[in-house]
Amino acid sequence: MQMETDAQFVAWFRSVAPYFHAFRGKTFVVAFGGDLVAKGKFIALAHDINLLHSAGIRLVLVHGSRPQTEAQIKARKLRSRYRNGVRITDPVALECVKQAVGVLRVEIEALLSQGLPNSPMAGAAINTASGNFITAQPYGVHDGVDFQYTGAVRKVDAAAVNACLDTGNIVIISNVGYSPTGEVFNLTTEDVAVATAKALVADKLIFLTDRPVVDEQAQLVAELSAQEAAQLLAHSKHLSTNTRLFLEHAMEAVRAGVPRAHLVSHQVDGALLIELFTHVGSGSMVTADKLEKLRPATIDDAGGILRLIEPLEADGTLVYRGREVLEREIQRFFVLEHDGVIVGCAALYPFPSGKSAELAALAVRAESRRLGHGEKLVDRLSSEAKKRGFRKLYVLTTRATHWFIERGFAESPVGALPQARRSLYNWQRRSKVLVKKL
């Protein structure tokens, strides 16, 4: 039992190691509303932020303060005023914002500074930095409504933020900005977060939201392009107000050049780590274009294909090829690429008769086998074979007979193979022959 547990730990550690290497020295902007602190959930987040910081990731935290500001206004027996979800910040409301932000910033710094024994924060020495990094301007008058001290980001002092990050600090940026004339403006968290990510040329912008991004069937949408995000925003009835707002700004960020924007629910403990350090993730990743590409292979893909097929060759699932053969036949292969990593491959070998072909070397990365990648490769090669004028597509398999039958193939006798392929049939492997009419 202990050996099995140890093996699982080693496998897990090896699976996350590439992410530590990829993320070291990168800049992540993490944005969240004041509700996360108000509900006591920032304690767990502080532990995870400590782990990210320890991994060498440059972190900028952008926080809001709406519930804390609401509490200040309510304590004065006043009512908040909004228009289209944006606060109208009069002088009294501004005083409430400043007081709420001041208290909240101190609380966040205190939680990040705790060195609790027997916790992920044990022995942590996290330094934080904050300051007047945001230059703001008035939001102005909209539809006849003067928003007074509500502002918009005019400029982010990227040099000052980077200087703090360079010395090992976590930078904390609040939802307030300052004008050159000394005025203070109340800003929206999402506006500050996007502007900061753009100014820093951040590698990731992460929004912690109350609900996940789901489709019309209420299923989690793990990845979507900016165009798909726009379509979801236009038609979905299952997005919370908070999630909708953050998704709009995630779309804005990636269109402005931020490579990745993530929406992660803060309702799930450890969701941030799962999103960043596992292939499947826990939330939704937004990119300017689709991450997944199914394309013809090139000689540069040989190494990635070998890493996929070698374990299957070793256990007898696939016939051994070797690098030399693979490189010679690379034009037969197609690869499924996800975020620059090859997660699947398959090859198409025409028979001399010119009327049929063989689908071979179908392999999918182990952790991706339940994501439909195999089906995508089979569908693509079936379409490719049909486009080339082939009438039948054969496959020989020792382990996946039922999987192929479920996808339109029918079992056939060895004698059904074209003569040229039948003469090469390996009777020791006794592969099942399946055929699909195109």
PyMOL commands that set and color helices and strands:
alter all, ss='L'
color gray80, all
select helices_A, chain A and resi 2-23+34-38+42-54+66-75+91-113+158-166+189-200+226-235+241-255+271-277+299-314+322-328+330-332+366-368+373-387+401-405+414-416+419-422
alter helices_A, ss='H'
color red, helices_A
select strands_A, chain A and resi 27-32+58-63+82-83+86-87+128-129+134-138+141-142+145-146+151-156+170-173+176-178+184-186+204-209+223-225+260-265+284-287+292-296+333-338+341-350+356-364+392-397+410-412+432-437
alter strands_A, ss='S'
color yellow, strands_A
deselect
rebuild
show_as cartoon
